[in-house]
């Protein structure tokens, strides 16, 4: 391992696998953010198991107060802390090592990381001590302890500092490499960082006055204003994830089979569409609110949202086509799908990539469009279908992509061998299948009217009771099965990561690589036709047909509910 010396301080090491020049100061910051991310994920997974065994009325393990406490904990640690800490690690590492450049300000990096961690600790403490049973959205007039809001503010400020450092790192790279384009992976992360700035500013706009309200300095917070501005934080924070995990898809396609986008300009354009259009999808959370106009609702949930859907469709073709082209250049050209059959399915990073794309597209993406349209949204609004969509989009898409790329980060970032490598090939399948079952069962339960965030759907002890269609018992069983499988897969992955990072064997070089990095495929032959990815085209057609059928069914259900004749 070569080390460069500058100013009497050892700043860099040269990666003996990739050849990248790694700023060891940035590497340490990235490592710490990644570790905190995994701890947050562990908290979220334990909470998820308790929630599954509570919502499933057969067990109903948590009392009502602890149910809402754990639901608050799960929402923030799963949807905010785990993912954003992981993304901060990615932004730091990608903008230095991946670009062969130095970190602009290690001091600012440590400051941002410290603020984010302090905020994370404060929020988790106030929740677990029963001082913030307000759920992830913390809608006014629900009020938490001031430490809760202060913790969220500190976390947001810390994350924003690291995002600013990321942009500063890009400026250094640009000055050192005039005229060059950012690698597609880093370009996608830059899109995620831009969305993050918009998101964090929205959070500051609403959390600062809410903090003052909790202290009694401000007399009240208008609930309608709070909800409108908060969703400028709540939903766009998940769009940071979309841009980030799509970037990881491109990276994994390259690492696992040597695949690159067949048209990088179009892929980059799709990321720009995310920046321009994807945040307005927040409107679907406000469709039954009288505070915003019907014109605003229709504009955001139709014309503008379709631009974001179009961007995802571009990526849905670009990533698998990159894999197909690379495989066909290696000689796997028989029929439509030999390239797919001969892919490295034994590599957990590849199988995780493919499952992430399938679950995100077929479950998260399709349900997201239905949820996001004003007309069909009303069928599932405020039902358990909504978190079912989250499971398909955020967990099946983002989390599985992050879990998969970690199998490369353990040796390359932490310089450790992967512990219990033999079980790695099963983890993406166990987690992915579990999440798919969980998401689908939740969406169907929501179609039967099962509410979200509700401790007891039988309303026992209330002035009235309600009995759902008996068929829901079957889907509750699937719900429990899927949740347990997903939790089991996540816990195995967490054990692998913890043992590898803290107790694993040192990684001493390319000879210790357990998961290979693919060599670039042979160059394209001149006689090859222009239609280079027929298999991917067939899969995209399958997706479109599935999408059309599902949307048509939802409009059919809507017309039946409204008795449109």
Secondary structure as UniProt FT lines:
FT   STRAND          3..6
FT   TURN            7..8
FT   STRAND          9..14
FT   TURN            16..18
FT   STRAND          21..23
FT   HELIX           24..55
FT   TURN            57..59
FT   HELIX           64..76
FT   HELIX           77..81
FT   HELIX           82..94
FT   TURN            95..100
FT   HELIX           106..128
FT   TURN            129..130
FT   TURN            135..137
FT   TURN            140..141
FT   HELIX           146..176
FT   TURN            178..179
FT   HELIX           184..214
FT   TURN            215..216
FT   HELIX           223..234
FT   HELIX           236..257
FT   HELIX           264..277
FT   HELIX           278..286
FT   TURN            287..288
FT   TURN            290..291
FT   HELIX           294..299
FT   HELIX           300..304
FT   HELIX           305..329
FT   TURN            330..331
FT   TURN            335..337
FT   HELIX           338..341
FT   TURN            345..346
FT   HELIX           348..358
FT   HELIX           359..365
FT   HELIX           366..372
FT   HELIX           374..380
FT   TURN            381..382
FT   HELIX           385..390
FT   HELIX           391..399
FT   HELIX           400..412
FT   TURN            419..420
FT   HELIX           421..423
FT   HELIX           424..447
FT   TURN            448..449
FT   TURN            457..458
FT   TURN            460..461
FT   TURN            470..471
FT   HELIX           472..498
FT   HELIX           499..503
FT   HELIX           510..512
FT   TURN            526..527
FT   HELIX           534..562
//
